[in-house]
Amino acid sequence: MYQSFQDIIDIEKETGKSFWEIVRDNDCREMEITEEEAFRRMQAMYLAMGEADASYDPALSSASGLVGGDGEKLADARRKDSLLCGSFLGLVMEKAVKMGESNACMRRIVAAPTAGSCGVLPAVFLSLEEEKGYSKEEMAKALYVSAGIGGIIAQRASVSGAAGGCQAEIGAASAMAAGAVAFLLGGDGEAIAHAAALAMKNLLGLACDPVAGLVEVPCVKRNVIGAVNALTSADLANAGIRSKIPPDEVFDAMRNVGRMLPEDLRETGKGGLAATPTGIAFREGLKTF
């Protein structure tokens, strides 16, 4: 059993097993299933992400009318080659928005780690598979890495916006994706841990301030910054850059910051963007329906 990044790094050095294998082995022990069954389940999870992405419907809008169709706008801009970020990052952005919109429109998604942050991992993973030609097996291994990171965050801090703010949702998803990308790029446990830490440091203290209390604004668009942040953090880590604050301490700090956030910035829909005049007007307007 591991409770920290250092635990996994130590096991990696002692056994020669990869980060993903250590997470898989722990999964097998907890669920009392074979390695083959565990891997099949993880592959099914990844395939479900792909199916959710493929089933995006640009004609749908959420019940509130606040969300819908923006993913297709990004797709159109990417096809026209008008995005400053380029085709690959454009694809990542597109998929992140599409998945977030699908969630708001009550479509089937994979919470990774939450519904509000469901666009980060699929956007990064599916785009990398398409761009770099990784196999489904490699992507399932990367998903194990992200699951291990998510487990550490859940133990040391939180993956709940109500408990820790949006740093616990988009921040956690970004850290999970960053570590997984570092793995796909050939990084060991140390690189994976530092990629996750660098990603979280960039989003530390992010408020959870859903307009009208809905997981729509600003939640959907925040999936974009979580996905792009994951990629840049992985590149930093695999270039040899290390977080000056050890990874486990970064997530301990995340826990403490979450506790210090006022209730109005923890998913109550009372502070931040939700408390702006326009945010309040949206909330009051929805009461009439």
C-alpha positions in Angstrom: 0.0 0.0 0.0 1.3 3.5 -0.8 0.3 6.8 0.7 2.7 9.1 -1.0 4.8 9.7 -4.1 7.8 8.8 -2.1 6.3 5.4 -1.2 5.9 4.6 -4.9 9.3 5.9 -5.9 10.8 3.7 -3.1 8.9 0.6 -4.3 9.9 1.3 -7.9 13.6 1.3 -6.9 13.3 -1.8 -4.7 11.3 -3.9 -7.1 12.2 -2.6 -10.5 8.5 -2.3 -11.3 7.1 0.7 -13.1 4.8 3.3 -11.5 1.7 1.9 -13.3 2.5 -1.7 -12.2 2.7 -0.7 -8.6 -0.7 1.1 -8.8 -2.2 -2.0 -10.6 -0.8 -4.4 -8.0 -2.4 -2.3 -5.3 -5.7 -2.3 -7.2 -5.6 -6.0 -7.5 -5.1 -6.5 -3.8 -7.9 -4.1 -2.9 -10.4 -5.5 -5.3 -9.2 -9.1 -5.1 -9.0 -9.5 -8.8 -6.3 -10.8 -11.2 -3.9 -8.5 -13.1 -5.6 -9.4 -16.3 -9.0 -8.5 -15.0 -7.7 -5.2 -13.5 -6.1 -4.2 -16.8 -9.3 -5.1 -18.7 -11.2 -2.8 -16.4 -8.8 0.1 -16.9 -8.9 -0.4 -20.7 -12.7 -0.3 -20.6 -12.5 3.0 -18.7 -10.3 4.5 -21.4 -12.5 3.2 -24.2 -15.5 4.8 -22.4 -13.6 8.2 -22.5 -13.2 7.7 -26.2 -16.9 6.9 -26.7 -17.9 9.9 -24.7 -15.7 12.1 -26.9 -17.0 10.6 -30.1 -20.7 11.1 -29.0 -20.4 14.8 -28.5 -23.5 16.6 -29.9 -22.9 20.3 -30.8 -26.7 20.8 -31.1 -27.2 20.1 -27.4 -27.4 22.8 -24.7 -27.6 22.3 -20.9 -31.0 22.9 -19.2 -29.8 26.3 -18.0 -28.8 27.4 -21.5 -25.4 28.4 -20.2 -23.4 25.6 -21.9 -23.4 24.0 -25.3 -21.8 24.3 -28.8 -18.5 25.9 -27.8 -16.6 22.7 -28.5 -17.7 22.8 -32.1 -16.6 26.4 -32.4 -13.1 25.3 -31.3 -13.2 22.4 -33.8 -14.2 24.8 -36.6 -11.4 27.2 -35.7 -8.9 24.3 -35.6 -10.0 23.1 -39.0 -9.5 26.7 -40.3 -6.0 26.8 -38.8 -6.9 30.0 -37.0 -5.8 29.0 -33.5 -2.6 30.7 -32.3 -1.9 27.6 -30.1 -1.7 25.4 -33.2 -3.4 22.2 -34.2 -2.4 19.9 -31.4 -3.2 22.2 -28.5 -6.3 23.2 -30.4 -7.3 19.6 -30.4 -6.7 19.3 -26.6 -8.7 22.4 -26.0 -11.5 21.2 -28.2 -11.8 17.9 -26.5 -11.7 19.4 -23.0 -14.6 21.7 -23.8 -16.6 19.1 -25.6 -16.3 16.7 -22.6 -17.2 19.4 -20.1 -20.2 20.4 -22.2 -21.3 16.8 -22.5 -21.3 16.5 -18.8 -23.4 19.6 -18.4 -25.8 18.2 -21.0 -26.2 15.0 -19.0 -24.3 12.8 -21.4 -22.3 9.7 -20.3 -18.8 10.8 -19.2 -16.0 9.3 -17.0 -15.5 11.3 -13.8 -11.7 11.7 -13.6 -11.6 12.4 -10.8 -14.9 14.3 -10.8 -17.6 15.1 -13.2 -16.7 18.8 -13.2 -13.1 18.0 -14.2 -14.1 15.2 -16.6 -12.6 16.9 -19.7 -8.9 17.1 -18.6 -7.7 13.5 -18.8 -9.7 12.6 -21.9 -8.5 15.7 -23.7 -4.9 15.0 -23.0 -5.0 11.2 -23.4 -7.1 11.1 -26.6 -5.2 13.9 -28.3 -1.9 12.3 -27.5 -3.0 8.9 -28.8 -4.1 10.6 -32.0 -1.0 12.8 -32.3 1.7 10.3 -31.2 0.2 7.0 -32.1 0.3 5.4 -28.6 -1.4 2.0 -28.4 -4.5 1.5 -26.3 -2.4 -0.7 -24.0 0.0 2.2 -23.4 -2.9 4.6 -22.7 -4.3 2.1 -20.2 -1.0 2.0 -18.4 -0.9 5.8 -18.4 -4.4 5.8 -16.9 -3.1 3.6 -14.1 -0.5 6.3 -13.4 -3.2 9.0 -13.3 -5.3 6.8 -11.0 -2.4 6.4 -8.6 -1.8 10.1 -8.5 -5.5 10.6 -7.9 -5.4 8.1 -5.0 -2.5 10.0 -3.4 -4.3 13.3 -3.7 -7.5 11.8 -2.2 -5.5 10.5 0.7 -3.4 13.5 1.4 -5.8 16.3 0.4 -9.1 16.0 -1.4 -10.7 15.6 -4.9 -13.9 17.4 -3.8 -14.6 21.0 -4.7 -16.9 21.3 -1.7 -13.9 20.3 0.6 -11.0 21.9 -1.2 -12.1 24.3 -3.9 -11.5 23.8 -7.6 -7.9 23.0 -7.0 -9.3 19.7 -5.8 -11.1 19.1 -9.1 -9.4 20.8 -12.0 -6.2 21.0 -10.1 -6.2 17.3 -9.2 -7.2 16.3 -12.8 -4.4 18.4 -14.2 -1.9 16.8 -11.8 -3.1 13.3 -12.7 -2.8 14.1 -16.4 0.6 15.7 -16.0 2.1 12.6 -14.3 0.6 10.3 -16.9 2.1 12.3 -19.7 5.5 12.3 -18.0 5.2 8.5 -17.9 4.2 8.3 -21.6 7.3 10.4 -22.4 9.5 7.9 -20.7 9.7 9.4 -17.2 10.3 7.4 -14.1 8.5 7.8 -10.7 10.5 10.9 -9.8 9.6 12.6 -13.1 5.9 11.6 -12.7 5.7 12.9 -9.2 7.3 16.2 -10.1 5.1 16.7 -13.2 2.1 16.3 -10.9 3.5 18.7 -8.3 4.3 21.3 -10.9 0.8 21.1 -12.3 -0.8 21.5 -8.9 1.5 24.4 -7.9 0.1 26.3 -10.9 -3.5 25.8 -9.7 -3.0 26.0 -6.0 -5.9 27.9 -4.3 -8.2 27.8 -7.3 -11.7 28.8 -6.1 -14.8 26.7 -6.8 -17.3 29.3 -7.7 -20.0 27.8 -10.0 -22.5 30.3 -11.3 -26.0 29.5 -10.1 -24.5 26.5 -8.3 -24.3 24.6 -11.6 -21.2 22.7 -12.8 -21.1 24.8 -16.0 -19.7 28.3 -15.7 -16.7 28.6 -15.2 -16.2 24.8 -14.8 -16.3 23.7 -18.5 -13.7 26.2 -19.7 -11.4 25.4 -16.7 -11.0 22.0 -18.1 -9.0 23.6 -20.9 -6.5 25.2 -18.6 -6.2 22.0 -16.6 -5.4 20.0 -19.8 -2.9 22.5 -21.2 -1.3 23.0 -17.8 -0.8 19.2 -17.6 1.1 19.1 -20.9 3.4 22.0 -20.0 4.1 20.6 -16.6 5.0 17.2 -18.0 7.4 18.8 -20.5 9.1 20.7 -17.6 9.5 17.5 -15.6 10.8 15.5 -18.5 13.3 18.2 -19.3 14.8 17.6 -15.8 13.1 20.5 -14.0 12.1 19.7 -10.5 9.7 21.3 -8.0 11.7 22.9 -5.3 9.0 21.9 -2.9 8.9 18.0 -2.7 5.8 16.6 -4.4 4.2 15.2 -1.3 4.7 18.5 0.5 2.9 20.2 -2.4 -0.2 18.1 -1.9 0.0 18.6 1.8 0.0 22.3 1.1 -3.0 21.8 -1.2 -4.9 20.2 1.7 -4.1 23.1 4.0 -5.0 25.7 1.4 -8.3 24.0 0.8 -9.1 24.2 4.5 -8.3 27.9 4.6 -10.6 28.7 1.6 -13.8 30.3 2.9 -17.0 28.4 2.4 -18.1 30.9 -0.3 -15.3 29.6 -2.5 -16.0 25.9 -2.0 -18.8 25.0 -4.4 -21.6 26.9 -2.6 -22.2 29.2 -5.5 -22.0 32.2 -3.2 -18.6 33.7 -4.0 -16.2 34.5 -6.8 -17.7 34.5 -10.3 -21.0 33.4 -8.8 -21.3 36.6 -6.8 -20.8 38.9 -9.7 -23.8 41.0 -10.9 -24.1 38.8 -14.0 -23.7 35.6 -12.0 -26.4 36.7 -9.7 -28.7 37.6 -12.6 -28.2 34.1 -14.1 -29.1 32.5 -10.8 -32.2 34.7 -10.3 -33.2 34.1 -13.9 -33.1 30.3 -13.4 -35.5 30.6 -10.5 -38.2 31.6 -12.9 -38.2 28.2 -14.6 
